[in-house]
Amino acid sequence: MAYSPELLEELKILCLFNLATTQEGIKVHSNAEPEAVAATQRLHDKGLITLSDGGYLTSLGHDAARYAQDLLTILETTNVTS
């Protein structure tokens, strides 16, 4: 299974959320890059965020964002040991 450009955009949006608090959301303005607007809408359609233009993470969205951010951290680490 390959990552499509659409999935990568969704991952980018998920990585914008601050996981340290549930009181902080995001807002993707209508004049943002079309790919970001579309990715945010898809995340809302999938039930991961509360609003079609951002909002807050749902419970499932929080899990997805945590996994996405953890994966990004792992892949950016240069000295990974097994």
Secondary structure, 3 states (H helix, E strand, C coil): CCCCHHHHHHHHHHCCCCCCCCCCCEECCCCCCHHHHHHHHHHHHCCCEEECCEEEECHHHHHHHHHHHHHHHHHHCCCCCC
